[in-house]
Amino acid sequence: MPLQKVDKIWMDGTLVNWDDATVHVLTHTMHYGSGVFEGIRAYTTSQGPAVFRLTDHIHRLFNSAKVYLIDVPYTPDQLVEAVKDTVRVNGLDSCYIRPLVYLGYGEMGLNPLPCPVNVTIAVWPWGSYLGDEGIKHGVRLKISTWQRHDPNAVPVAAKGVGMYVNSSMAKVEALKAGYDEAILLSPQGYVSECTGENLFIVKNGRLLTPPVSAGALEGLTQHSVMTIARDLGYEVAESNLLRTDLYLAEEAFLTGTAAEVVPIRSVDDRVIGEPGPMTRAIQEVYFATVRGEVDRYKNWLDYVNA
């Protein structure tokens, strides 16, 4: 979906005009893909815009940078405040937030260590990533022919810029085949994750999600949903899953900051059906939580105008 322009983007400590937020064509990350990023959302609440799990996202950004041996030239607290400033200056009640740590202009070649480190934060209005109908009635998925990365090839625990070529290839394959999203398997054949989301199924009344050992990124929405589900009284576990576990699931859904909580209607044309009771219950609590309507989870919200 096309980006909707806002007024300002934060770049290395300065709020610049949207159209002036540019980089040199010899920016190192553009050539070699070494950089890290986060996807975060702010939601409309009764107390103004609130960013969901902001501090946790920023800490994951720093962990990703540590894996890549990138020294971020700011503290986590500084970037937390920078996110709030960027949302506030653009006057947005709800938005998507993209912090990016990248290697800038000044060095070229495969050794990234001498490169300058730049940080930018952009925000923009963004609706449902997989569509409102997907949230209501579910999406159609296929198992991709592209595998999820081997963790000894690239670090799957980090949210690295260049790693998402893999996800893009799987996404394009799924869309061109008439599906909404793709599922990637690990090199060992276990279900890993979708192109940008974690995945859950209901099997024998238990809520199951692939472990990080299957190559899935440890998701913050995933963690939130696991907490909500347990608090609702459901049994939740991490478990290696085969593709046939998806085909025979009683319910299934995916989770992610962009996607939020989206039911899975079918996998490889094996019908799971309309969203089930566990999916609906989790959706209801999750969307109430991000709007600041659930007291027990209010510590997950950072209010922009506090």
N, C-alpha and C positions, 0 to 999 in steps of 0.2 A: 504494500500500500504506500502511496506517495507520502513523503514527509511533509508535515505542516510547519512552516517556518514560525519561529518565535523571535524575540528581540535579541537575546544575548546568549553566548556560549562562554563558559569559563575555560580559559587557557593559561596554564602556568601562573595562576594567581591573579589574572586580570579578566574582567568581563568584557568581551569584545562583541561587536555586532555580528550577527549570524553570517552575513555574506563575507565578512572579513576573517572568519575562522578557517584559514587555509594553511597548508603545509607545502614545503618544497617537494618537487617531483623526485628528488634524491633522498627523501626521508627513508631511513634504513628499514623500518617496519614495512613500508610499502613494497620493498623488494624481497625481503626475507621472512616476513611474517612473525618476527619475534616481538611480542607485546602481549599485554593481558588486559582484560576488560571485565565489566560487570553489567548486568541488566537489573534495574531496580524500578519499582513503581511507587508513585505517590497517589493517594486516593483522597477524594472529598470526604470530609467528616464534619460533624457538628462544630468542631473546634478549628476548622480550616484545613488546608491540605496537610496530610500526614504521610510520611515515607515509611513503607513497610520493611521492617528489619534492616534499616539503613546501616547501623553499626556492624551487624553481622556481614552484610554484603561488602562493606569496606574492608573488614578484616579478611574476608576471602580474597579480595583483590590483592592485599598485601601478601597473603600466603601464595597466591599464584605467582606474584612477582619474585618471591623468595625461591620458588622452584626454578624459575627462569634465570636466577642470579641477576635480577634487575633491582637496583636500589632506588626506591621511590623517594623523590626529594621533598616529601611532605610527611607529616605524621597522620595516622588514621583520624585523629580528632580534627585536624585541619581540613581533611577531605570531607568528613561528615558535615562540617560547617559550610564548606564550599558547595556541597550538594544543596543544602537548605538555601543558601544565598542565591543559587542559580534558579531554583524553583520560584523563590520569592520575587526576584527581580523580573521574572517573566510573567508574573501574575497568574500562574496556573493553579487551578483547584485540584486537578489530577493530571498525571503525565507519566510517561516513560522516561527513565533516567539512564544515561550511558556514560559512566566513567571509563576512560581509556588511558592506559599507560603505554607509551610507545617510544621507540628509539628514533631520535630525530636526525636532522641533517648534520653532516660534518665528517662522517666516516663511511667507508664502503668496504664491502668484503664480508666474508662469513663470520669473522670474529666480531661479536656485538659489544664486547666489553668496553671499548673506548668511546662508544656512542653516547651523545647526550640523551638524557631521559626526560621526556615531556609528559605532561598530564593534562587531560582535557575532560570536561564534563558538559555534556549536551542534554537538553531536555526537550520533549515535544509531546503534544497530545497524541495518544495512540489508543484506539479501541481494542476490541477483542481480537487477539492474534489469529485465532482459528475461526473467528466469526461467531455472531450471536446464536445462529442456528446450531453451530457445533456445541456451544455451551449447553443449549437446551436439549438437543436430541442426539448428540454424539457425532463423531467423525469417523471416516473410513481410513484405515491404515493398511500398509503392506510391509512385509519384511523386505528390506533392501538387499540388493546384491552386493552392496558395499558394506564391508565390515567396520565395526568400531575399532579404533586404534588399539594396537597391542601396547600395554602400559610400559613395556621396555623399548618401544619405538619412540613414542612421545609421552609426556606425563599427563595421563588422563585426569589426574587430580587437580590440574591447573586449568583455568579458563583462558586458554591461549588463543591469540588472534588467528594465527595460521592454521591451527588445528581444525577450524570450522570449514575449511575446504571440503573435508570429509562429509560433514553434515550437509553442506550445500549440494554436493553431488547426489546424496541420498534423497534430499528434498526434491530436487529437479526430477529425478527418476520417478518418484512417487506422483508428483503433479502431472507429469506427461503421461503417466499410465492411468490417470483419472482418479487418484486418491488424494486425500487431504494431507497426509503426513506419512513418514517412514519410520520403521523400527530397525535399529542396527543390532546385529548379533556380535558377540565377542569373538575373537579368533578361536576360542574353544567351543563355540556354538551356542553359548547361553545368551539369553535376552540381555541386552545392555541398557539401551535408552533410545529415545526418539532423537530427532535431529537437534533439538534444543530443549527437550523435556525429559523428566523422569516418568516412569510408568508404574502403575499399580494394577493388580488384578485381585478379584475375590475368588478364592478356591476353598471349598468346604467351609464356607462362612468366615474364613480368615483373610485378612488383607495382607497381600504379599507384594514386595518390591525388590528388584534386583539389588544385590550388594555392590559396593564400590569395587570389589574384586572382579566383578564382571565388566569393569570398564566404565561404569556410570559415574558421571560427575555427582558429587555429593550436593544435592539440591537444597536450598533453603526453603522453597515452597514444599518440597518433599518432606523435609523435617517438620515443617509446620503442620502438614496434613497428617503425618504420623502421630504427632502430639494430639491434634484434634480428635483423630480416630480413637486413640487410646482413652481420651477423656470422655468420649461418647460410649465407651464400654466395649469397643471392638478389639479383637486380638490382632496384633500387627507384628509382622516379622519380615526380616530380609531373607531372601531365599533365591538360589539359582533357579531360573525358569527356562524351560524349553519353548520353542515356538508352539508346540501343541498345547502347552498350558494356556497360551493366549487364546487359541482356537476354542478351548473348552471352558473358558472362564465364565463364572456366573455373572460377574460384572468386571468392567475394566475402565480405567481412566488415566489420563496423563496430567502431569503437573509441571508448572514452570512459571517464572515471573511474568514473561510475556503472555503465555497461554493461560495462566491461572489454573483452574481445575476444569478439565474438559473430558466428558465421557467418551469412551471408544465404542463405536457402534458395531464395527466389524474389523477383522484382521484377515487379510488375504481372502476376502469374500466369505469367510466363515462368520456368520451373523451372531453377535452377542446380544444385540437388541437395544431397546430404549434404556436410558439410565436407570439403574436399580436403586433400591432404598438406601443402601450404604453410600453410594455415590451422591445421591441427592442430599442426604443428611450432612455429609462432609462439605459439599458445595455450599449449602445454606450457612453453616457455621463459618466457613472460610470467608465468604463474601461479607458476612456481618462483621467478622474480625477486622478485615482491612478497612472497613468503614468506621471503626472505632466503637462498635456497638456491643462488644463482648468484653466485660470487665476483666476476666481472668487472663486475657491475652493483650491487654492494653500496653504492656511493656514491650511489645513488638513494634510499636508505632513511635516514630519521631515526628513531633508536630513542628511544622515549618515556622509558625509564628509564635512559638512558645517563648 
